[in-house]
């Protein structure tokens, strides 16, 4: 078993308040929200979800369930004007 010495503490550069930075916290990384998108919860019967999965598996090019639903809503909006 290798034994390494205790790491030496490195002083923060002048002008940096480390405690303030730590206390500030932050947010989780992710896609920035825009005014053009909104998240929503969609509840569907399991039968419909299973039908969607069957259709997705039959596609020659893989498509996410999210994209498939967005395309379906888009088609409906166009159809109903």
mmCIF file of the N, C-alpha and C atoms, coordinates in Angstrom:
data_MODEL
# 
_entry.id   MODEL 
# 
loop_
_atom_site.group_PDB 
_atom_site.id 
_atom_site.type_symbol 
_atom_site.label_atom_id 
_atom_site.label_alt_id 
_atom_site.label_comp_id 
_atom_site.label_asym_id 
_atom_site.label_entity_id 
_atom_site.label_seq_id 
_atom_site.pdbx_PDB_ins_code 
_atom_site.Cartn_x 
_atom_site.Cartn_y 
_atom_site.Cartn_z 
_atom_site.occupancy 
_atom_site.B_iso_or_equiv 
_atom_site.pdbx_formal_charge 
_atom_site.auth_seq_id 
_atom_site.auth_comp_id 
_atom_site.auth_asym_id 
_atom_site.auth_atom_id 
_atom_site.pdbx_PDB_model_num 
ATOM 1   N N  . UNK A 1 1  ? 0.841   -1.166 0.000   1.00 0.00 ? 1  UNK A N  1 
ATOM 2   C CA . UNK A 1 1  ? 0.000   0.000  0.000   1.00 0.00 ? 1  UNK A CA 1 
ATOM 3   C C  . UNK A 1 1  ? 0.896   1.242  0.000   1.00 0.00 ? 1  UNK A C  1 
ATOM 4   N N  . UNK A 1 2  ? 0.635   2.143  -0.915  1.00 0.00 ? 2  UNK A N  1 
ATOM 5   C CA . UNK A 1 2  ? 1.428   3.364  -1.014  1.00 0.00 ? 2  UNK A CA 1 
ATOM 6   C C  . UNK A 1 2  ? 0.945   4.369  0.014   1.00 0.00 ? 2  UNK A C  1 
ATOM 7   N N  . UNK A 1 3  ? 1.858   5.063  0.595   1.00 0.00 ? 3  UNK A N  1 
ATOM 8   C CA . UNK A 1 3  ? 1.515   6.098  1.571   1.00 0.00 ? 3  UNK A CA 1 
ATOM 9   C C  . UNK A 1 3  ? 1.982   7.420  0.989   1.00 0.00 ? 3  UNK A C  1 
ATOM 10  N N  . UNK A 1 4  ? 1.058   8.360  0.930   1.00 0.00 ? 4  UNK A N  1 
ATOM 11  C CA . UNK A 1 4  ? 1.403   9.668  0.395   1.00 0.00 ? 4  UNK A CA 1 
ATOM 12  C C  . UNK A 1 4  ? 1.339   10.687 1.520   1.00 0.00 ? 4  UNK A C  1 
ATOM 13  N N  . UNK A 1 5  ? 2.130   11.747 1.424   1.00 0.00 ? 5  UNK A N  1 
ATOM 14  C CA . UNK A 1 5  ? 2.086   12.767 2.468   1.00 0.00 ? 5  UNK A CA 1 
ATOM 15  C C  . UNK A 1 5  ? 0.778   13.554 2.402   1.00 0.00 ? 5  UNK A C  1 
ATOM 16  N N  . UNK A 1 6  ? 0.404   14.126 3.515   1.00 0.00 ? 6  UNK A N  1 
ATOM 17  C CA . UNK A 1 6  ? -0.794  14.959 3.594   1.00 0.00 ? 6  UNK A CA 1 
ATOM 18  C C  . UNK A 1 6  ? -0.640  16.130 2.633   1.00 0.00 ? 6  UNK A C  1 
ATOM 19  N N  . UNK A 1 7  ? -1.673  16.434 1.829   1.00 0.00 ? 7  UNK A N  1 
ATOM 20  C CA . UNK A 1 7  ? -1.545  17.539 0.884   1.00 0.00 ? 7  UNK A CA 1 
ATOM 21  C C  . UNK A 1 7  ? -1.349  18.866 1.610   1.00 0.00 ? 7  UNK A C  1 
ATOM 22  N N  . UNK A 1 8  ? -0.549  19.718 1.008   1.00 0.00 ? 8  UNK A N  1 
ATOM 23  C CA . UNK A 1 8  ? -0.298  21.035 1.594   1.00 0.00 ? 8  UNK A CA 1 
ATOM 24  C C  . UNK A 1 8  ? -1.424  21.967 1.212   1.00 0.00 ? 8  UNK A C  1 
ATOM 25  N N  . UNK A 1 9  ? -1.841  22.770 2.158   1.00 0.00 ? 9  UNK A N  1 
ATOM 26  C CA . UNK A 1 9  ? -2.915  23.729 1.907   1.00 0.00 ? 9  UNK A CA 1 
ATOM 27  C C  . UNK A 1 9  ? -2.359  24.883 1.081   1.00 0.00 ? 9  UNK A C  1 
ATOM 28  N N  . UNK A 1 10 ? -3.049  25.199 0.015   1.00 0.00 ? 10 UNK A N  1 
ATOM 29  C CA . UNK A 1 10 ? -2.620  26.273 -0.874  1.00 0.00 ? 10 UNK A CA 1 
ATOM 30  C C  . UNK A 1 10 ? -3.423  27.517 -0.523  1.00 0.00 ? 10 UNK A C  1 
ATOM 31  N N  . UNK A 1 11 ? -2.743  28.609 -0.333  1.00 0.00 ? 11 UNK A N  1 
ATOM 32  C CA . UNK A 1 11 ? -3.411  29.858 0.006   1.00 0.00 ? 11 UNK A CA 1 
ATOM 33  C C  . UNK A 1 11 ? -4.171  30.383 -1.210  1.00 0.00 ? 11 UNK A C  1 
ATOM 34  N N  . UNK A 1 12 ? -5.343  30.974 -0.948  1.00 0.00 ? 12 UNK A N  1 
ATOM 35  C CA . UNK A 1 12 ? -6.144  31.551 -2.022  1.00 0.00 ? 12 UNK A CA 1 
ATOM 36  C C  . UNK A 1 12 ? -5.451  32.787 -2.567  1.00 0.00 ? 12 UNK A C  1 
ATOM 37  N N  . UNK A 1 13 ? -5.585  33.049 -3.857  1.00 0.00 ? 13 UNK A N  1 
ATOM 38  C CA . UNK A 1 13 ? -4.985  34.257 -4.428  1.00 0.00 ? 13 UNK A CA 1 
ATOM 39  C C  . UNK A 1 13 ? -5.538  35.504 -3.738  1.00 0.00 ? 13 UNK A C  1 
ATOM 40  N N  . UNK A 1 14 ? -4.751  36.557 -3.699  1.00 0.00 ? 14 UNK A N  1 
ATOM 41  C CA . UNK A 1 14 ? -5.163  37.808 -3.062  1.00 0.00 ? 14 UNK A CA 1 
ATOM 42  C C  . UNK A 1 14 ? -6.425  38.343 -3.732  1.00 0.00 ? 14 UNK A C  1 
ATOM 43  N N  . UNK A 1 15 ? -7.344  38.842 -2.925  1.00 0.00 ? 15 UNK A N  1 
ATOM 44  C CA . UNK A 1 15 ? -8.566  39.436 -3.458  1.00 0.00 ? 15 UNK A CA 1 
ATOM 45  C C  . UNK A 1 15 ? -9.699  38.450 -3.668  1.00 0.00 ? 15 UNK A C  1 
ATOM 46  N N  . UNK A 1 16 ? -9.496  37.183 -3.353  1.00 0.00 ? 16 UNK A N  1 
ATOM 47  C CA . UNK A 1 16 ? -10.547 36.187 -3.532  1.00 0.00 ? 16 UNK A CA 1 
ATOM 48  C C  . UNK A 1 16 ? -11.081 35.796 -2.159  1.00 0.00 ? 16 UNK A C  1 
ATOM 49  N N  . UNK A 1 17 ? -12.373 35.999 -1.941  1.00 0.00 ? 17 UNK A N  1 
ATOM 50  C CA . UNK A 1 17 ? -13.010 35.621 -0.678  1.00 0.00 ? 17 UNK A CA 1 
ATOM 51  C C  . UNK A 1 17 ? -13.614 34.234 -0.862  1.00 0.00 ? 17 UNK A C  1 
ATOM 52  N N  . UNK A 1 18 ? -12.858 33.217 -0.480  1.00 0.00 ? 18 UNK A N  1 
ATOM 53  C CA . UNK A 1 18 ? -13.258 31.836 -0.699  1.00 0.00 ? 18 UNK A CA 1 
ATOM 54  C C  . UNK A 1 18 ? -14.541 31.509 0.057   1.00 0.00 ? 18 UNK A C  1 
ATOM 55  N N  . UNK A 1 19 ? -14.650 31.963 1.288   1.00 0.00 ? 19 UNK A N  1 
ATOM 56  C CA . UNK A 1 19 ? -15.845 31.670 2.095   1.00 0.00 ? 19 UNK A CA 1 
ATOM 57  C C  . UNK A 1 19 ? -17.096 32.265 1.443   1.00 0.00 ? 19 UNK A C  1 
ATOM 58  N N  . UNK A 1 20 ? -17.004 33.468 0.889   1.00 0.00 ? 20 UNK A N  1 
ATOM 59  C CA . UNK A 1 20 ? -18.143 34.094 0.218   1.00 0.00 ? 20 UNK A CA 1 
ATOM 60  C C  . UNK A 1 20 ? -18.531 33.293 -1.022  1.00 0.00 ? 20 UNK A C  1 
ATOM 61  N N  . UNK A 1 21 ? -17.530 32.805 -1.735  1.00 0.00 ? 21 UNK A N  1 
ATOM 62  C CA . UNK A 1 21 ? -17.784 32.009 -2.931  1.00 0.00 ? 21 UNK A CA 1 
ATOM 63  C C  . UNK A 1 21 ? -18.495 30.710 -2.576  1.00 0.00 ? 21 UNK A C  1 
ATOM 64  N N  . UNK A 1 22 ? -18.040 30.056 -1.511  1.00 0.00 ? 22 UNK A N  1 
ATOM 65  C CA . UNK A 1 22 ? -18.667 28.805 -1.079  1.00 0.00 ? 22 UNK A CA 1 
ATOM 66  C C  . UNK A 1 22 ? -20.086 29.056 -0.584  1.00 0.00 ? 22 UNK A C  1 
ATOM 67  N N  . UNK A 1 23 ? -20.281 30.113 0.186   1.00 0.00 ? 23 UNK A N  1 
ATOM 68  C CA . UNK A 1 23 ? -21.602 30.432 0.738   1.00 0.00 ? 23 UNK A CA 1 
ATOM 69  C C  . UNK A 1 23 ? -22.599 30.811 -0.349  1.00 0.00 ? 23 UNK A C  1 
ATOM 70  N N  . UNK A 1 24 ? -22.105 31.399 -1.413  1.00 0.00 ? 24 UNK A N  1 
ATOM 71  C CA . UNK A 1 24 ? -22.974 31.826 -2.512  1.00 0.00 ? 24 UNK A CA 1 
ATOM 72  C C  . UNK A 1 24 ? -23.710 30.634 -3.115  1.00 0.00 ? 24 UNK A C  1 
ATOM 73  N N  . UNK A 1 25 ? -23.045 29.497 -3.183  1.00 0.00 ? 25 UNK A N  1 
ATOM 74  C CA . UNK A 1 25 ? -23.670 28.317 -3.768  1.00 0.00 ? 25 UNK A CA 1 
ATOM 75  C C  . UNK A 1 25 ? -23.766 28.462 -5.267  1.00 0.00 ? 25 UNK A C  1 
ATOM 76  N N  . UNK A 1 26 ? -24.675 27.737 -5.849  1.00 0.00 ? 26 UNK A N  1 
ATOM 77  C CA . UNK A 1 26 ? -24.833 27.802 -7.295  1.00 0.00 ? 26 UNK A CA 1 
ATOM 78  C C  . UNK A 1 26 ? -26.000 26.949 -7.734  1.00 0.00 ? 26 UNK A C  1 
ATOM 79  N N  . UNK A 1 27 ? -26.148 26.825 -8.998  1.00 0.00 ? 27 UNK A N  1 
ATOM 80  C CA . UNK A 1 27 ? -27.228 26.013 -9.539  1.00 0.00 ? 27 UNK A CA 1 
ATOM 81  C C  . UNK A 1 27 ? -26.631 24.805 -10.238 1.00 0.00 ? 27 UNK A C  1 
ATOM 82  N N  . UNK A 1 28 ? -27.481 23.853 -10.504 1.00 0.00 ? 28 UNK A N  1 
ATOM 83  C CA . UNK A 1 28 ? -27.017 22.666 -11.202 1.00 0.00 ? 28 UNK A CA 1 
ATOM 84  C C  . UNK A 1 28 ? -26.801 22.994 -12.668 1.00 0.00 ? 28 UNK A C  1 
ATOM 85  N N  . UNK A 1 29 ? -25.829 22.350 -13.289 1.00 0.00 ? 29 UNK A N  1 
ATOM 86  C CA . UNK A 1 29 ? -25.603 22.627 -14.703 1.00 0.00 ? 29 UNK A CA 1 
ATOM 87  C C  . UNK A 1 29 ? -26.762 22.090 -15.530 1.00 0.00 ? 29 UNK A C  1 
ATOM 88  N N  . UNK A 1 30 ? -27.016 22.723 -16.605 1.00 0.00 ? 30 UNK A N  1 
ATOM 89  C CA . UNK A 1 30 ? -28.086 22.265 -17.471 1.00 0.00 ? 30 UNK A CA 1 
ATOM 90  C C  . UNK A 1 30 ? -28.333 23.259 -18.578 1.00 0.00 ? 30 UNK A C  1 
ATOM 91  N N  . UNK A 1 31 ? -29.297 22.946 -19.383 1.00 0.00 ? 31 UNK A N  1 
ATOM 92  C CA . UNK A 1 31 ? -29.638 23.808 -20.501 1.00 0.00 ? 31 UNK A CA 1 
ATOM 93  C C  . UNK A 1 31 ? -30.304 25.070 -19.972 1.00 0.00 ? 31 UNK A C  1 
ATOM 94  N N  . UNK A 1 32 ? -29.836 26.240 -20.393 1.00 0.00 ? 32 UNK A N  1 
ATOM 95  C CA . UNK A 1 32 ? -30.467 27.463 -19.913 1.00 0.00 ? 32 UNK A CA 1 
ATOM 96  C C  . UNK A 1 32 ? -31.910 27.575 -20.401 1.00 0.00 ? 32 UNK A C  1 
ATOM 97  N N  . UNK A 1 33 ? -32.757 28.053 -19.539 1.00 0.00 ? 33 UNK A N  1 
ATOM 98  C CA . UNK A 1 33 ? -34.158 28.230 -19.902 1.00 0.00 ? 33 UNK A CA 1 
ATOM 99  C C  . UNK A 1 33 ? -34.302 29.473 -20.773 1.00 0.00 ? 33 UNK A C  1 
ATOM 100 N N  . UNK A 1 34 ? -35.155 29.387 -21.752 1.00 0.00 ? 34 UNK A N  1 
ATOM 101 C CA . UNK A 1 34 ? -35.429 30.547 -22.589 1.00 0.00 ? 34 UNK A CA 1 
ATOM 102 C C  . UNK A 1 34 ? -36.896 30.883 -22.466 1.00 0.00 ? 34 UNK A C  1 
ATOM 103 N N  . UNK A 1 35 ? -37.262 32.043 -22.943 1.00 0.00 ? 35 UNK A N  1 
ATOM 104 C CA . UNK A 1 35 ? -38.665 32.438 -22.921 1.00 0.00 ? 35 UNK A CA 1 
ATOM 105 C C  . UNK A 1 35 ? -39.466 31.699 -23.985 1.00 0.00 ? 35 UNK A C  1 
ATOM 106 N N  . UNK A 1 36 ? -38.774 30.990 -24.866 1.00 0.00 ? 36 UNK A N  1 
ATOM 107 C CA . UNK A 1 36 ? -39.445 30.301 -25.950 1.00 0.00 ? 36 UNK A CA 1 
ATOM 108 C C  . UNK A 1 36 ? -39.876 28.890 -25.578 1.00 0.00 ? 36 UNK A C  1 
ATOM 109 N N  . UNK A 1 37 ? -39.484 28.405 -24.399 1.00 0.00 ? 37 UNK A N  1 
ATOM 110 C CA . UNK A 1 37 ? -39.830 27.053 -23.986 1.00 0.00 ? 37 UNK A CA 1 
ATOM 111 C C  . UNK A 1 37 ? -40.434 27.071 -22.594 1.00 0.00 ? 37 UNK A C  1 
ATOM 112 N N  . UNK A 1 38 ? -41.300 26.119 -22.333 1.00 0.00 ? 38 UNK A N  1 
ATOM 113 C CA . UNK A 1 38 ? -41.863 25.939 -21.000 1.00 0.00 ? 38 UNK A CA 1 
ATOM 114 C C  . UNK A 1 38 ? -41.996 24.446 -20.744 1.00 0.00 ? 38 UNK A C  1 
ATOM 115 N N  . UNK A 1 39 ? -41.669 24.038 -19.552 1.00 0.00 ? 39 UNK A N  1 
ATOM 116 C CA . UNK A 1 39 ? -41.799 22.629 -19.175 1.00 0.00 ? 39 UNK A CA 1 
ATOM 117 C C  . UNK A 1 39 ? -43.223 22.373 -18.696 1.00 0.00 ? 39 UNK A C  1 
ATOM 118 N N  . UNK A 1 40 ? -43.720 21.187 -18.983 1.00 0.00 ? 40 UNK A N  1 
ATOM 119 C CA . UNK A 1 40 ? -45.034 20.811 -18.483 1.00 0.00 ? 40 UNK A CA 1 
ATOM 120 C C  . UNK A 1 40 ? -45.050 19.328 -18.185 1.00 0.00 ? 40 UNK A C  1 
ATOM 121 N N  . UNK A 1 41 ? -45.975 18.943 -17.320 1.00 0.00 ? 41 UNK A N  1 
ATOM 122 C CA . UNK A 1 41 ? -46.137 17.539 -16.970 1.00 0.00 ? 41 UNK A CA 1 
ATOM 123 C C  . UNK A 1 41 ? -47.281 16.991 -17.806 1.00 0.00 ? 41 UNK A C  1 
ATOM 124 N N  . UNK A 1 42 ? -47.031 15.871 -18.453 1.00 0.00 ? 42 UNK A N  1 
ATOM 125 C CA . UNK A 1 42 ? -48.040 15.257 -19.307 1.00 0.00 ? 42 UNK A CA 1 
ATOM 126 C C  . UNK A 1 42 ? -48.355 13.875 -18.752 1.00 0.00 ? 42 UNK A C  1 
ATOM 127 N N  . UNK A 1 43 ? -49.601 13.649 -18.410 1.00 0.00 ? 43 UNK A N  1 
ATOM 128 C CA . UNK A 1 43 ? -50.004 12.347 -17.886 1.00 0.00 ? 43 UNK A CA 1 
ATOM 129 C C  . UNK A 1 43 ? -50.802 11.623 -18.970 1.00 0.00 ? 43 UNK A C  1 
ATOM 130 N N  . UNK A 1 44 ? -50.334 10.446 -19.317 1.00 0.00 ? 44 UNK A N  1 
ATOM 131 C CA . UNK A 1 44 ? -51.005 9.634  -20.337 1.00 0.00 ? 44 UNK A CA 1 
ATOM 132 C C  . UNK A 1 44 ? -51.310 8.265  -19.752 1.00 0.00 ? 44 UNK A C  1 
ATOM 133 N N  . UNK A 1 45 ? -52.382 7.631  -20.230 1.00 0.00 ? 45 UNK A N  1 
ATOM 134 C CA . UNK A 1 45 ? -52.647 6.255  -19.802 1.00 0.00 ? 45 UNK A CA 1 
ATOM 135 C C  . UNK A 1 45 ? -51.507 5.344  -20.273 1.00 0.00 ? 45 UNK A C  1 
ATOM 136 N N  . UNK A 1 46 ? -51.205 4.327  -19.483 1.00 0.00 ? 46 UNK A N  1 
ATOM 137 C CA . UNK A 1 46 ? -50.115 3.408  -19.819 1.00 0.00 ? 46 UNK A CA 1 
ATOM 138 C C  . UNK A 1 46 ? -50.328 2.760  -21.184 1.00 0.00 ? 46 UNK A C  1 
ATOM 139 N N  . UNK A 1 47 ? -51.562 2.528  -21.558 1.00 0.00 ? 47 UNK A N  1 
ATOM 140 C CA . UNK A 1 47 ? -51.857 1.918  -22.861 1.00 0.00 ? 47 UNK A CA 1 
ATOM 141 C C  . UNK A 1 47 ? -51.316 2.808  -23.980 1.00 0.00 ? 47 UNK A C  1 
ATOM 142 N N  . UNK A 1 48 ? -51.528 4.116  -23.861 1.00 0.00 ? 48 UNK A N  1 
ATOM 143 C CA . UNK A 1 48 ? -51.024 5.042  -24.883 1.00 0.00 ? 48 UNK A CA 1 
ATOM 144 C C  . UNK A 1 48 ? -49.497 5.057  -24.911 1.00 0.00 ? 48 UNK A C  1 
ATOM 145 N N  . UNK A 1 49 ? -48.874 5.050  -23.735 1.00 0.00 ? 49 UNK A N  1 
ATOM 146 C CA . UNK A 1 49 ? -47.415 5.068  -23.663 1.00 0.00 ? 49 UNK A CA 1 
ATOM 147 C C  . UNK A 1 49 ? -46.844 3.807  -24.309 1.00 0.00 ? 49 UNK A C  1 
ATOM 148 N N  . UNK A 1 50 ? -47.477 2.664  -24.059 1.00 0.00 ? 50 UNK A N  1 
ATOM 149 C CA . UNK A 1 50 ? -47.016 1.418  -24.675 1.00 0.00 ? 50 UNK A CA 1 
ATOM 150 C C  . UNK A 1 50 ? -47.173 1.468  -26.193 1.00 0.00 ? 50 UNK A C  1 
ATOM 151 N N  . UNK A 1 51 ? -48.262 2.070  -26.678 1.00 0.00 ? 51 UNK A N  1 
ATOM 152 C CA . UNK A 1 51 ? -48.454 2.208  -28.125 1.00 0.00 ? 51 UNK A CA 1 
ATOM 153 C C  . UNK A 1 51 ? -47.376 3.104  -28.730 1.00 0.00 ? 51 UNK A C  1 
ATOM 154 N N  . UNK A 1 52 ? -47.031 4.169  -28.016 1.00 0.00 ? 52 UNK A N  1 
ATOM 155 C CA . UNK A 1 52 ? -45.972 5.070  -28.492 1.00 0.00 ? 52 UNK A CA 1 
ATOM 156 C C  . UNK A 1 52 ? -44.648 4.316  -28.574 1.00 0.00 ? 52 UNK A C  1 
ATOM 157 N N  . UNK A 1 53 ? -44.347 3.514  -27.563 1.00 0.00 ? 53 UNK A N  1 
ATOM 158 C CA . UNK A 1 53 ? -43.096 2.754  -27.563 1.00 0.00 ? 53 UNK A CA 1 
ATOM 159 C C  . UNK A 1 53 ? -43.036 1.777  -28.734 1.00 0.00 ? 53 UNK A C  1 
ATOM 160 N N  . UNK A 1 54 ? -44.158 1.136  -29.042 1.00 0.00 ? 54 UNK A N  1 
ATOM 161 C CA . UNK A 1 54 ? -44.193 0.211  -30.181 1.00 0.00 ? 54 UNK A CA 1 
ATOM 162 C C  . UNK A 1 54 ? -43.897 0.968  -31.471 1.00 0.00 ? 54 UNK A C  1 
ATOM 163 N N  . UNK A 1 55 ? -44.520 2.131  -31.641 1.00 0.00 ? 55 UNK A N  1 
ATOM 164 C CA . UNK A 1 55 ? -44.287 2.936  -32.837 1.00 0.00 ? 55 UNK A CA 1 
ATOM 165 C C  . UNK A 1 55 ? -42.839 3.423  -32.917 1.00 0.00 ? 55 UNK A C  1 
ATOM 166 N N  . UNK A 1 56 ? -42.276 3.812  -31.776 1.00 0.00 ? 56 UNK A N  1 
ATOM 167 C CA . UNK A 1 56 ? -40.891 4.284  -31.769 1.00 0.00 ? 56 UNK A CA 1 
ATOM 168 C C  . UNK A 1 56 ? -39.921 3.177  -32.152 1.00 0.00 ? 56 UNK A C  1 
ATOM 169 N N  . UNK A 1 57 ? -40.165 1.969  -31.669 1.00 0.00 ? 57 UNK A N  1 
ATOM 170 C CA . UNK A 1 57 ? -39.283 0.848  -31.993 1.00 0.00 ? 57 UNK A CA 1 
ATOM 171 C C  . UNK A 1 57 ? -39.371 0.466  -33.467 1.00 0.00 ? 57 UNK A C  1 
ATOM 172 N N  . UNK A 1 58 ? -40.509 0.740  -34.098 1.00 0.00 ? 58 UNK A N  1 
ATOM 173 C CA . UNK A 1 58 ? -40.699 0.383  -35.504 1.00 0.00 ? 58 UNK A CA 1 
ATOM 174 C C  . UNK A 1 58 ? -40.038 1.391  -36.447 1.00 0.00 ? 58 UNK A C  1 
ATOM 175 N N  . UNK A 1 59 ? -39.675 2.548  -35.950 1.00 0.00 ? 59 UNK A N  1 
ATOM 176 C CA . UNK A 1 59 ? -39.056 3.566  -36.811 1.00 0.00 ? 59 UNK A CA 1 
ATOM 177 C C  . UNK A 1 59 ? -37.662 3.142  -37.227 1.00 0.00 ? 59 UNK A C  1 
ATOM 178 N N  . UNK A 1 60 ? -37.292 3.401  -38.472 1.00 0.00 ? 60 UNK A N  1 
ATOM 179 C CA . UNK A 1 60 ? -35.949 3.034  -38.929 1.00 0.00 ? 60 UNK A CA 1 
ATOM 180 C C  . UNK A 1 60 ? -34.857 3.910  -38.302 1.00 0.00 ? 60 UNK A C  1 
ATOM 181 N N  . UNK A 1 61 ? -35.197 5.151  -37.985 1.00 0.00 ? 61 UNK A N  1 
ATOM 182 C CA . UNK A 1 61 ? -34.248 6.060  -37.331 1.00 0.00 ? 61 UNK A CA 1 
ATOM 183 C C  . UNK A 1 61 ? -34.755 6.316  -35.919 1.00 0.00 ? 61 UNK A C  1 
ATOM 184 N N  . UNK A 1 62 ? -33.885 6.102  -34.934 1.00 0.00 ? 62 UNK A N  1 
ATOM 185 C CA . UNK A 1 62 ? -34.289 6.268  -33.535 1.00 0.00 ? 62 UNK A CA 1 
ATOM 186 C C  . UNK A 1 62 ? -34.752 7.697  -33.276 1.00 0.00 ? 62 UNK A C  1 
ATOM 187 N N  . UNK A 1 63 ? -35.846 7.802  -32.557 1.00 0.00 ? 63 UNK A N  1 
ATOM 188 C CA . UNK A 1 63 ? -36.415 9.084  -32.166 1.00 0.00 ? 63 UNK A CA 1 
ATOM 189 C C  . UNK A 1 63 ? -36.798 8.999  -30.699 1.00 0.00 ? 63 UNK A C  1 
ATOM 190 N N  . UNK A 1 64 ? -36.564 10.067 -29.962 1.00 0.00 ? 64 UNK A N  1 
ATOM 191 C CA . UNK A 1 64 ? -36.926 10.057 -28.551 1.00 0.00 ? 64 UNK A CA 1 
ATOM 192 C C  . UNK A 1 64 ? -38.438 10.203 -28.403 1.00 0.00 ? 64 UNK A C  1 
ATOM 193 N N  . UNK A 1 65 ? -38.927 9.735  -27.272 1.00 0.00 ? 65 UNK A N  1 
ATOM 194 C CA . UNK A 1 65 ? -40.359 9.845  -26.994 1.00 0.00 ? 65 UNK A CA 1 
ATOM 195 C C  . UNK A 1 65 ? -40.752 11.310 -26.945 1.00 0.00 ? 65 UNK A C  1 
ATOM 196 N N  . UNK A 1 66 ? -39.907 12.152 -26.369 1.00 0.00 ? 66 UNK A N  1 
ATOM 197 C CA . UNK A 1 66 ? -40.187 13.587 -26.291 1.00 0.00 ? 66 UNK A CA 1 
ATOM 198 C C  . UNK A 1 66 ? -40.373 14.181 -27.688 1.00 0.00 ? 66 UNK A C  1 
ATOM 199 N N  . UNK A 1 67 ? -39.421 13.872 -28.568 1.00 0.00 ? 67 UNK A N  1 
ATOM 200 C CA . UNK A 1 67 ? -39.498 14.413 -29.930 1.00 0.00 ? 67 UNK A CA 1 
ATOM 201 C C  . UNK A 1 67 ? -40.747 13.914 -30.653 1.00 0.00 ? 67 UNK A C  1 
ATOM 202 N N  . UNK A 1 68 ? -41.072 12.643 -30.451 1.00 0.00 ? 68 UNK A N  1 
ATOM 203 C CA . UNK A 1 68 ? -42.253 12.068 -31.098 1.00 0.00 ? 68 UNK A CA 1 
ATOM 204 C C  . UNK A 1 68 ? -43.513 12.802 -30.646 1.00 0.00 ? 68 UNK A C  1 
ATOM 205 N N  . UNK A 1 69 ? -43.615 13.080 -29.344 1.00 0.00 ? 69 UNK A N  1 
ATOM 206 C CA . UNK A 1 69 ? -44.793 13.778 -28.815 1.00 0.00 ? 69 UNK A CA 1 
ATOM 207 C C  . UNK A 1 69 ? -44.843 15.207 -29.339 1.00 0.00 ? 69 UNK A C  1 
ATOM 208 N N  . UNK A 1 70 ? -43.694 15.889 -29.395 1.00 0.00 ? 70 UNK A N  1 
ATOM 209 C CA . UNK A 1 70 ? -43.666 17.257 -29.929 1.00 0.00 ? 70 UNK A CA 1 
ATOM 210 C C  . UNK A 1 70 ? -44.108 17.261 -31.386 1.00 0.00 ? 70 UNK A C  1 
ATOM 211 N N  . UNK A 1 71 ? -43.631 16.291 -32.184 1.00 0.00 ? 71 UNK A N  1 
ATOM 212 C CA . UNK A 1 71 ? -44.054 16.195 -33.583 1.00 0.00 ? 71 UNK A CA 1 
ATOM 213 C C  . UNK A 1 71 ? -45.551 15.947 -33.680 1.00 0.00 ? 71 UNK A C  1 
ATOM 214 N N  . UNK A 1 72 ? -46.093 15.087 -32.816 1.00 0.00 ? 72 UNK A N  1 
ATOM 215 C CA . UNK A 1 72 ? -47.527 14.789 -32.843 1.00 0.00 ? 72 UNK A CA 1 
ATOM 216 C C  . UNK A 1 72 ? -48.348 16.035 -32.505 1.00 0.00 ? 72 UNK A C  1 
ATOM 217 N N  . UNK A 1 73 ? -47.918 16.794 -31.521 1.00 0.00 ? 73 UNK A N  1 
ATOM 218 C CA . UNK A 1 73 ? -48.628 18.025 -31.164 1.00 0.00 ? 73 UNK A CA 1 
ATOM 219 C C  . UNK A 1 73 ? -48.537 19.026 -32.313 1.00 0.00 ? 73 UNK A C  1 
ATOM 220 N N  . UNK A 1 74 ? -47.365 19.133 -32.931 1.00 0.00 ? 74 UNK A N  1 
ATOM 221 C CA . UNK A 1 74 ? -47.185 20.036 -34.067 1.00 0.00 ? 74 UNK A CA 1 
ATOM 222 C C  . UNK A 1 74 ? -48.134 19.673 -35.209 1.00 0.00 ? 74 UNK A C  1 
ATOM 223 N N  . UNK A 1 75 ? -48.202 18.383 -35.539 1.00 0.00 ? 75 UNK A N  1 
ATOM 224 C CA . UNK A 1 75 ? -49.117 17.931 -36.610 1.00 0.00 ? 75 UNK A CA 1 
ATOM 225 C C  . UNK A 1 75 ? -50.565 18.282 -36.275 1.00 0.00 ? 75 UNK A C  1 
ATOM 226 N N  . UNK A 1 76 ? -50.951 18.105 -35.021 1.00 0.00 ? 76 UNK A N  1 
ATOM 227 C CA . UNK A 1 76 ? -52.322 18.412 -34.608 1.00 0.00 ? 76 UNK A CA 1 
ATOM 228 C C  . UNK A 1 76 ? -52.598 19.905 -34.725 1.00 0.00 ? 76 UNK A C  1 
ATOM 229 N N  . UNK A 1 77 ? -51.635 20.732 -34.334 1.00 0.00 ? 77 UNK A N  1 
ATOM 230 C CA . UNK A 1 77 ? -51.811 22.183 -34.428 1.00 0.00 ? 77 UNK A CA 1 
ATOM 231 C C  . UNK A 1 77 ? -51.976 22.617 -35.891 1.00 0.00 ? 77 UNK A C  1 
ATOM 232 N N  . UNK A 1 78 ? -51.177 22.041 -36.774 1.00 0.00 ? 78 UNK A N  1 
ATOM 233 C CA . UNK A 1 78 ? -51.283 22.375 -38.196 1.00 0.00 ? 78 UNK A CA 1 
ATOM 234 C C  . UNK A 1 78 ? -52.648 21.926 -38.753 1.00 0.00 ? 78 UNK A C  1 
ATOM 235 N N  . UNK A 1 79 ? -53.061 20.727 -38.396 1.00 0.00 ? 79 UNK A N  1 
ATOM 236 C CA . UNK A 1 79 ? -54.314 20.167 -38.891 1.00 0.00 ? 79 UNK A CA 1 
ATOM 237 C C  . UNK A 1 79 ? -55.520 20.986 -38.449 1.00 0.00 ? 79 UNK A C  1 
ATOM 238 N N  . UNK A 1 80 ? -55.491 21.476 -37.206 1.00 0.00 ? 80 UNK A N  1 
ATOM 239 C CA . UNK A 1 80 ? -56.644 22.216 -36.674 1.00 0.00 ? 80 UNK A CA 1 
ATOM 240 C C  . UNK A 1 80 ? -56.515 23.710 -36.900 1.00 0.00 ? 80 UNK A C  1 
ATOM 241 N N  . UNK A 1 81 ? -55.386 24.131 -37.485 1.00 0.00 ? 81 UNK A N  1 
ATOM 242 C CA . UNK A 1 81 ? -55.211 25.512 -37.899 1.00 0.00 ? 81 UNK A CA 1 
ATOM 243 C C  . UNK A 1 81 ? -55.072 26.461 -36.763 1.00 0.00 ? 81 UNK A C  1 
# 
